[in-house]
């Protein structure tokens, strides 16, 4: 019977989940948007975007590598998945106790453990081809978290230790739910450093356990708190049972804190509207769904806008690059920019091509 269960698990078909990924470009001017439409492969709307199908068990960590491939980045900088401010505030309600409950279950432990946070960044190759192959291996299942700090019992241990340290350093510290999280951090320098960690999501969590599809009910802290009382850490699977419940309709993927790229991630119920508007073909969508189910990997069904680059200066720098290459008459500036862009793997002939995962 045990062997039969293992076989059934091995041949389990994944259910495809729809995601819409869109670069945050809301502050671009009409002229900058027009430039993207003319030279950046932007065919409709006002944002570079990707519509993809992912396996229903894909964790945020694997989605990170998927996003890197989809937008043309090379995993060269820090990144984080965070909740929008409205979602974070609504869930935590500015209470220290509420946030503490969610550390290790939804949010990262607020300590600096760089090597462990990026446990899966083990690329050793040199060529573009080997990098692409490496990325594919990261977003193709089966998925297994092999780090340390995001495991619930470890996170719980470090959180308790942090609270004890806070009590020592802040004599009048009162860790009750009535204490304002914002005020505690603002008033106490010892706590101020944890501010950058507050809303960073655990990457071991499955996308579907955090991100609700459009119209799906969200869960508040009271419901999560009740459920967490019944949570039990499972040493064999290294998971909580049950996993966290969907708490948001939007996740932000923040990449390269200097260039400050932000990808807004939402979860449509389906892609029927894309079929209806003939942006994708129904038969192609069926093939994509089959690929996700049988090959345990994501598929991009629609590409809008070309790939961007690392170290270009964010969306404004990318616009400046396009303007220098296509819009200016200065041959020297154009030649220098082209040389740099090509060195980064950019190809002007690829801006209208679909992204192949």
Residue pairs with C-beta under 8 A, 6 or more apart in sequence:
13 293
13 294
14 55
14 56
14 57
14 141
14 292
14 293
14 296
15 55
15 56
15 293
16 53
16 54
16 55
16 56
16 288
16 289
16 292
16 293
17 53
17 54
17 55
17 56
17 58
17 207
17 208
17 213
17 267
18 51
18 52
18 53
18 213
18 267
18 268
18 269
18 270
18 271
19 51
19 52
19 53
19 54
19 63
19 207
19 265
19 266
19 267
19 268
20 49
20 50
20 51
20 265
20 266
20 267
20 268
21 49
21 50
21 51
21 52
21 67
21 70
21 253
21 263
21 264
21 265
22 47
22 48
22 49
22 50
22 263
22 264
22 266
23 47
23 48
23 49
23 71
23 261
23 262
23 263
23 264
23 305
23 308
23 315
24 47
24 252
24 261
24 262
24 263
24 264
24 315
25 33
25 46
25 47
25 48
25 315
26 46
26 47
28 36
28 46
28 315
28 316
28 319
32 316
32 319
33 42
33 46
35 319
35 322
35 323
35 326
35 327
36 42
36 48
36 305
36 319
36 322
37 43
38 326
39 322
39 325
39 326
39 327
39 351
40 48
40 305
40 306
40 318
40 322
40 351
41 303
41 304
41 305
41 306
41 351
41 352
42 48
42 304
42 305
43 304
43 305
43 352
44 279
44 304
45 304
47 304
47 305
48 71
48 304
48 305
48 306
48 308
49 302
49 304
49 305
50 70
50 71
50 300
50 302
50 303
50 304
50 355
51 271
51 274
51 280
51 300
51 301
51 302
52 66
52 70
52 298
52 299
52 300
52 301
52 357
53 288
53 289
53 292
53 298
53 299
53 301
54 63
54 66
54 207
54 292
54 298
55 141
55 292
55 293
55 296
55 297
55 298
56 206
56 208
57 141
57 143
57 206
57 208
58 66
58 139
58 141
58 143
58 206
58 207
58 298
59 143
59 145
59 203
59 204
59 205
59 206
59 207
60 81
60 201
60 202
60 203
60 204
60 205
60 206
60 207
60 210
60 251
61 120
61 138
61 143
61 145
61 203
61 204
62 138
62 139
62 141
62 143
63 81
63 139
63 207
63 253
63 265
64 79
64 81
64 203
64 253
65 75
65 120
65 135
65 138
65 139
66 139
66 298
66 357
67 73
67 253
67 255
67 263
68 74
68 75
68 135
69 132
69 135
69 136
69 139
69 355
69 357
70 300
70 307
70 355
70 357
71 261
71 263
71 307
71 308
72 306
72 307
72 308
72 309
72 345
72 346
73 255
73 256
73 261
73 308
73 309
73 310
74 131
74 310
74 345
75 121
75 123
75 135
76 256
76 310
76 311
77 255
77 256
77 257
77 258
77 259
77 310
78 255
78 256
78 257
79 253
79 254
79 255
79 256
80 200
80 201
80 253
80 254
81 200
81 201
81 203
81 251
81 252
81 253
81 254
82 88
82 199
82 200
82 201
82 251
82 252
82 254
83 91
83 199
83 201
83 247
83 248
83 251
83 252
84 248
84 250
84 251
84 252
87 247
87 248
87 249
87 250
88 198
88 199
90 220
91 98
91 102
91 220
91 221
91 224
91 247
91 248
92 98
92 99
92 102
92 181
92 221
93 221
94 180
94 181
94 182
95 177
95 178
95 179
95 180
95 181
96 175
96 176
96 177
96 179
96 180
96 181
96 184
97 175
97 176
97 177
97 179
98 177
98 181
98 221
98 225
99 107
99 181
99 198
100 159
100 163
100 175
101 221
101 224
101 225
101 228
102 221
102 224
103 109
103 110
103 155
103 159
104 150
104 152
104 154
104 155
104 156
104 159
104 202
105 152
105 202
105 224
105 228
105 231
105 240
105 244
106 201
106 202
106 205
106 210
106 224
106 244
106 247
107 197
107 198
107 199
107 200
107 201
107 202
108 117
108 149
108 150
108 155
108 197
108 200
108 201
108 202
109 149
109 150
109 154
109 155
109 158
109 159
109 162
109 197
110 162
110 194
110 197
110 198
111 149
111 158
111 162
111 197
113 149
116 147
116 148
116 149
117 147
117 149
117 203
119 146
119 147
119 148
120 138
120 146
120 147
123 131
123 134
125 131
125 133
125 134
128 345
136 297
136 357
139 297
139 298
139 357
140 295
140 296
140 297
141 296
141 297
142 296
145 151
145 203
145 204
145 238
147 204
148 154
149 155
149 158
150 202
150 203
150 204
151 204
151 233
151 238
152 231
152 233
152 239
152 240
153 233
162 194
163 175
166 173
166 175
166 190
166 191
167 173
167 175
169 190
170 188
170 190
170 191
173 184
173 188
181 198
184 191
185 191
185 192
185 194
185 195
185 198
186 192
201 210
201 251
205 243
205 244
206 243
207 267
208 246
208 267
209 243
209 244
209 245
209 246
210 244
210 246
210 247
210 248
210 251
211 246
211 248
211 249
211 250
211 251
211 265
211 266
211 267
212 218
212 246
212 247
212 248
212 249
212 267
213 267
213 268
213 269
214 249
214 266
214 267
214 268
214 269
215 269
216 246
216 249
217 246
218 246
218 247
218 248
218 249
219 227
219 245
219 246
219 247
223 245
224 244
224 245
224 247
227 242
227 245
231 240
231 241
231 242
232 240
232 241
233 239
233 240
233 241
234 240
234 241
249 266
249 267
250 264
250 265
250 266
251 264
251 265
252 262
252 263
252 264
252 265
253 262
253 263
253 265
254 260
254 261
254 262
255 261
255 262
255 263
256 310
256 311
256 314
259 310
259 311
259 312
259 313
259 314
259 317
260 314
261 308
261 314
261 315
271 280
271 285
271 301
271 302
274 280
274 285
274 301
274 302
275 281
275 282
275 285
279 302
280 301
280 302
284 301
285 301
288 299
288 301
291 297
291 299
292 298
292 299
297 357
298 357
299 357
300 354
300 355
300 356
300 357
302 354
303 353
303 354
303 355
305 351
306 350
306 351
306 352
306 353
307 346
307 350
307 351
307 355
308 315
308 318
309 318
309 321
309 341
309 344
309 345
309 346
310 344
311 344
312 318
312 321
312 344
313 320
321 337
321 341
324 330
324 333
324 334
324 337
325 334
325 337
325 338
325 341
325 348
328 334
